[in-house]
Amino acid sequence: MLITHEHEEIQRTLKRFIDEEINPHVDEWEAAEEFPAHQVFKRLGELGLLGLTKPADYGGMALDYSYSVIMAETLGHVNCGAIPMAIGVQTDMCTPALARFGSDALKRQFLAPAIAGDMVGCIGVSEPGAGSDVASIKTTAKKSGDDYVINGAKMWITNSLQADWMCVLANTSEGAAHKNKSLIMVPMNTPGVTRAKKIRKIGMMASDTGLIHFDDVRVPQSHRVGEEGMGFTYQMMQFQEERLWAAANAIQGLLNCIEETITYTRERQIFGASVLDNQVVHFKLAELKTEVESLRGLVYMATEKYIAGQDVTEWASMAKLKSSRLLRTVPDACMQYWGGMGYTWDNRVSRLYRDGRLASIAGGADEVMLGIISKYMHILPARG
Ligand SMILES: Cc1cc2nc3c(=O)[nH]c(=O)nc-3n(C[C@H](O)[C@H](O)[C@H](O)COP(=O)(O)OP(=O)(O)OC[C@H]3O[C@@H](n4cnc5c(N)ncnc54)[C@H](O)[C@@H]3O)c2cc1C
């Protein structure tokens, strides 16, 4: 993937915004366990950063996916995982299917304001009883006149406590689990939608993660994204961008973690020498950097294939898997060299240790990625 002048321009604009308008507030937002999504998104919208790959007709810049990857990478400069994740949900998780398959009216109502930063979106796939096994979701959307009536619950939904709309995956008919689902745009102020609970977590503190109930929620059938029964397929396509984004987003935070560990261990003296001067320490940090740069290679290769129109399910899954593994091993190894300081709450390395742990679980657990890769390798046993 070639980094052009235009990519660098986006990196510069976003980095300046992060340094001036996000990082000064991160500790406060993490402590408060929330951040002002509308305020932050409005500024990002004004900078043109919420629609890099989205159609120009709706306020986007119609750039190729490498620009999303560069934006995800640059967001790694934010001093926590929660805010990049909230932004990634808006740009690459709840909007790709809408942009690709939604009607013009739907895009004007929900996509254009999301790109402008006037609306916050979220994606509702997971439920209290179904996460990894997406096909087994229970939420239903039954036809009634020109409407759908939605009943069920969505669990773990990022941005959902502040969101203006949710792109909901629901069963719109009986029948085969991969062909009976649709994606439906639901304004969060529709009667019957309840923001039932804010879920407390061990990391991603500033991110709002909600349990949302739907009780006889009535929306027009015209709120369906694309064709009825195609929701599972659309969501699987949408996951490719989500997974590439997540893998790209890991890179810079991991590199910063290594850099900060170098700075700290160079200063810290034990047994008459700096911690860094122990070969076991600097060799380990060199090894970790090599691993992170290999991840970047994998992400860029997957992105090139994606831009070329290839099916990157296997590559995006490998990138997601590798980034999740590194988000566990790199902060863990770095934390060791910080001694007791690494075990304190307000330390960048311990924050990445907690925030990064999510990657192996959400957006497709590591085992789900391994299952997909095995399938593409033709070594996954058929289920009886
Ligand atoms: C902070 C946070 C934010 C989230 N944001 C969103 C969101 O915005 N929208 C949304 O829809 N969802 C969201 N999720 C949900 C997330 O995607 C799910 O938690 C995830 O898919 C796992 O589902 P589950 O929690 O139901 O775990 P389960 O499906 O019950 O899986 C439990 C464990 O089983 C293991 N496992 C899974 N499959 C296999 C297998 N084939 N073989 C062996 N072991 C396996 C894995 O280790 C997995 O962690 C979020 C979750 C969290 C924690």
Ligand as a Chemical Component Dictionary entry (heavy atoms), coordinates in Angstrom:
data_LIG
# 
_chem_comp.id                   LIG 
_chem_comp.type                 NON-POLYMER 
_chem_comp.pdbx_formal_charge   0 
_chem_comp.three_letter_code    LIG 
# 
loop_
_chem_comp_atom.comp_id 
_chem_comp_atom.atom_id 
_chem_comp_atom.alt_atom_id 
_chem_comp_atom.type_symbol 
_chem_comp_atom.charge 
_chem_comp_atom.model_Cartn_x 
_chem_comp_atom.model_Cartn_y 
_chem_comp_atom.model_Cartn_z 
_chem_comp_atom.pdbx_ordinal 
LIG C1  C1  C 0 -16.916 -3.619  24.985 1  
LIG C2  C2  C 0 -17.694 -4.356  23.949 2  
LIG C3  C3  C 0 -18.209 -3.668  22.860 3  
LIG C4  C4  C 0 -18.983 -4.343  21.902 4  
LIG N1  N1  N 0 -19.582 -3.635  20.891 5  
LIG C5  C5  C 0 -20.495 -4.258  20.095 6  
LIG C6  C6  C 0 -21.283 -3.517  19.151 7  
LIG O1  O1  O 0 -21.117 -2.303  19.008 8  
LIG N2  N2  N 0 -22.210 -4.178  18.417 9  
LIG C7  C7  C 0 -22.419 -5.517  18.544 10 
LIG O2  O2  O 0 -23.268 -6.055  17.856 11 
LIG N3  N3  N 0 -21.687 -6.253  19.415 12 
LIG C8  C8  C 0 -20.752 -5.650  20.205 13 
LIG N4  N4  N 0 -20.025 -6.377  21.109 14 
LIG C9  C9  C 0 -20.285 -7.807  21.237 15 
LIG C10 C10 C 0 -19.152 -8.666  20.767 16 
LIG O3  O3  O 0 -19.040 -8.636  19.374 17 
LIG C11 C11 C 0 -19.402 -10.072 21.342 18 
LIG O4  O4  O 0 -19.114 -9.986  22.730 19 
LIG C12 C12 C 0 -18.571 -11.111 20.664 20 
LIG O5  O5  O 0 -19.011 -11.353 19.359 21 
LIG C13 C13 C 0 -18.603 -12.451 21.449 22 
LIG O6  O6  O 0 -19.918 -12.827 21.689 23 
LIG P1  P1  P 0 -20.370 -13.238 23.174 24 
LIG O7  O7  O 0 -19.928 -12.176 24.119 25 
LIG O8  O8  O 0 -21.816 -13.552 23.139 26 
LIG O9  O9  O 0 -19.535 -14.523 23.495 27 
LIG P2  P2  P 0 -19.917 -16.013 23.059 28 
LIG O10 O10 O 0 -20.450 -16.044 21.688 29 
LIG O11 O11 O 0 -20.744 -16.601 24.153 30 
LIG O12 O12 O 0 -18.492 -16.699 23.040 31 
LIG C14 C14 C 0 -17.767 -16.934 24.251 32 
LIG C15 C15 C 0 -16.389 -17.407 23.876 33 
LIG O13 O13 O 0 -16.484 -18.647 23.202 34 
LIG C16 C16 C 0 -15.335 -18.815 22.402 35 
LIG N5  N5  N 0 -15.719 -19.253 21.070 36 
LIG C17 C17 C 0 -16.518 -18.621 20.197 37 
LIG N6  N6  N 0 -16.619 -19.323 19.052 38 
LIG C18 C18 C 0 -15.845 -20.422 19.201 39 
LIG C19 C19 C 0 -15.509 -21.529 18.378 40 
LIG N7  N7  N 0 -15.994 -21.648 17.132 41 
LIG N8  N8  N 0 -14.673 -22.466 18.863 42 
LIG C20 C20 C 0 -14.170 -22.370 20.109 43 
LIG N9  N9  N 0 -14.449 -21.343 20.923 44 
LIG C21 C21 C 0 -15.275 -20.382 20.488 45 
LIG C22 C22 C 0 -14.600 -17.482 22.355 46 
LIG O14 O14 O 0 -13.456 -17.539 23.188 47 
LIG C23 C23 C 0 -15.618 -16.522 22.911 48 
LIG O15 O15 O 0 -15.020 -15.403 23.542 49 
LIG C24 C24 C 0 -19.197 -5.731  22.031 50 
LIG C25 C25 C 0 -18.646 -6.420  23.123 51 
LIG C26 C26 C 0 -17.937 -5.753  24.085 52 
LIG C27 C27 C 0 -17.421 -6.539  25.262 53 
# 
loop_
_chem_comp_bond.comp_id 
_chem_comp_bond.atom_id_1 
_chem_comp_bond.atom_id_2 
_chem_comp_bond.value_order 
_chem_comp_bond.pdbx_ordinal 
LIG C1  C2  SING 1  
LIG C2  C3  SING 2  
LIG C2  C26 DOUB 3  
LIG C3  C4  DOUB 4  
LIG C4  N1  SING 5  
LIG C4  C24 SING 6  
LIG N1  C5  DOUB 7  
LIG C5  C6  SING 8  
LIG C5  C8  SING 9  
LIG C6  O1  DOUB 10 
LIG C6  N2  SING 11 
LIG N2  C7  SING 12 
LIG C7  O2  DOUB 13 
LIG C7  N3  SING 14 
LIG N3  C8  DOUB 15 
LIG C8  N4  SING 16 
LIG N4  C9  SING 17 
LIG N4  C24 SING 18 
LIG C9  C10 SING 19 
LIG C10 O3  SING 20 
LIG C10 C11 SING 21 
LIG C11 O4  SING 22 
LIG C11 C12 SING 23 
LIG C12 O5  SING 24 
LIG C12 C13 SING 25 
LIG C13 O6  SING 26 
LIG O6  P1  SING 27 
LIG P1  O7  DOUB 28 
LIG P1  O8  SING 29 
LIG P1  O9  SING 30 
LIG O9  P2  SING 31 
LIG P2  O10 DOUB 32 
LIG P2  O11 SING 33 
LIG P2  O12 SING 34 
LIG O12 C14 SING 35 
LIG C14 C15 SING 36 
LIG C15 O13 SING 37 
LIG C15 C23 SING 38 
LIG O13 C16 SING 39 
LIG C16 N5  SING 40 
LIG C16 C22 SING 41 
LIG N5  C17 SING 42 
LIG N5  C21 SING 43 
LIG C17 N6  DOUB 44 
LIG N6  C18 SING 45 
LIG C18 C19 SING 46 
LIG C18 C21 DOUB 47 
LIG C19 N7  SING 48 
LIG C19 N8  DOUB 49 
LIG N8  C20 SING 50 
LIG C20 N9  DOUB 51 
LIG N9  C21 SING 52 
LIG C22 O14 SING 53 
LIG C22 C23 SING 54 
LIG C23 O15 SING 55 
LIG C24 C25 DOUB 56 
LIG C25 C26 SING 57 
LIG C26 C27 SING 58 
# 
